[in-house]
């Protein structure tokens, strides 16, 4: 801790001294102080203090409040680690937290006033963990040209990586989402952000979608042959829904792979279902008629969520991870998640919470009678061989507290 440089910005002199004393008692030797945002900026701009590692910032201060300070700070030192201090209500603090993240600052968390030594120590340790992770990330991300991505597409180098979906009631694996990964012969496994935008911009998403769908259907047949009769989900391209032949093409491909359409769920984003409305509705209705499941993905992040539920025959509602994350500790998020689950039940569709990463989120969702959970708490996306092993060993790894002892699968 002694190597850290910390700046504390607080207009109340006694509370400021309390925080400084806590930091010093934890072994931090270099602690600078400012009474408001304006003074802090002057100290940083004139190099009166060394560049801090962390800034503890009050919100309500004279001359320049904490929110204005964070805005100015983000322009001077993007990526700075920040801790918000406030006695305000949780809804306001949450809003400011999201603002800080939007400005590109690294938000370690928020502490209530008066702060406790345990809170402060926890945030300092979190900063150390973040700094070590950044130090290990030395390699620059690889970028690819459209030509390289199309060559990979023609050589069928894209593979479905499967993330399990688990029933909150029974604790059993009931399905998995197929997430695209590029298995590059030189660079290894490449995440979607490196190739999906290029495919979308160049109009090649249809070919990509059918490649991934075909491979996922084959995996589904293999899982069933091994005795794991579960459903697999595949994302449906936004651009594909305008093709009135889409439903026939998908049906033919899945049946050719030897799979009943009832075991394939097609995930559609809200914006996708709004595109070419007549053609999209025709395709989605026909797919549902053929037995495919339809999932409204990222529910709540679009502009017409409820309207979509009334006009598309969805069988599943996926609650976006932005609502699930920290919902156990955030009243507003909790209300949104609970109301989404309740609405799904009333509409007789299955509720799926994605992005579940903490035990407390699992417990909350189970209490709310959510149907299915998906997220890192259970397992990260994994290749097909690893997923076969996961399904084989899963019943042996279940416990009463939580159905998966997941440590062995986090690095998959």
Steps between C-alpha positions, in 0.01 A plus 500: 500500500784737576582553131160653424445872433148605604308826474203560732250768395252593774370841610429395859837526675423248776369233262796561270743447790319181597549352151864614492560339841342173381723493191810567708403229749483260204858584406447767231776759547420752225154653552417841352192703595267747327185671627313498165529404135638834387789487746572139406522586129738789575722268703507246216552758223785680679666176613473598866451129565624186330255331262272300732422132463154544655275799561243493782239758399202645686195588290349807669764775525507880454641673187535172308308189599619145456315437176654799324842402634466147361407642159812720493716219640393260224636741238832544680561146625268244338504166675575649843387285794227679697307438821178698556423619854147608582223497754237523225243230423599188307308595184702821462830328572420231243427767240833673569682166484363441151591856403861447612524178300353676196768766530763226478613504862584181688246496780612286794176558688316731736527540876237639730569792729626454759729242343613185675855366508379171352345676199815699430730199536283294264522769230876533534539125455271512197725765345804277553321211328400721204854634469649150494254394229592801290869421540443148368313633196803610301417370155321740268169370363521352152298672229390333178412612149173413329694277263639297791157465659337390173777248443430358848130487412564307178732263688233451769733603786214641711375267772216501754620535859229387741397672824275285720147602601389352833154463653481695824233265631654160425866598468526306174659604172207573269684655208786715378554806288730462198735798491723555197876472533766513230749218553795667328787269395757753626332724758281243673141573608379843384199676658206622284580873522798437272294364210123554541507875410696424182253231398203726569642796310592287199163324477634152578302423813265255329779263404649532847164436671437184300854372565454538876145361490610192308784427740274559802236262364766232456615548860137476614462163325824375662383612845172315457688189390694518828176519698498876562165602354533876531430799274762726344453869424640685201491874432309596187656771286310827474559518125368148439144570611419692183538184288158335472670166423687507832264271692514234230881515484538469877249216523670305223847544650394387848306199374788400272720493811260248653358734764138573588440878479349487850856472634628817332428846644556803279596811694384827348596845627224756541643718222517203264132427541425864414683482167291432184205442732270309262771263373643453850162413646433254216832325557465488878143374486597228251801393709283477810242298303779256401583445868799727555521689829525878472682707759489877535864575578633791709150574622457853632786660305291605198224752455201275428541205738136459596376559146728218380352260751150564366573438133771230489423145625796485738546199727781647708591839648869563573559767761808698399812469714510876551193459723608176667848624600488633857121468511530327837636824647322760287131555574415653161666216306334245724157646425568487124619138516209389717240674282653343187479153654143560612401623153660195337298272726178685425570471126576129546857527367821385664713757683879481458741722692835545327821633649456326837840528668436500876345256744277776638360560150425129463324496840296811414392363160401169656292685760329691217417169325710579193512192279855489363838656578799549271834657587854468632378373839409180317768498229663705228432412134700191408578297191283202414733235644515684832123541499451125450721443805310766692168326435646158590650619830242759599274273710807408711583867568163615634457614859203616704620860525565539132468232231846550353845507653619716218869564559608225264302655214595865529813456291335284237 
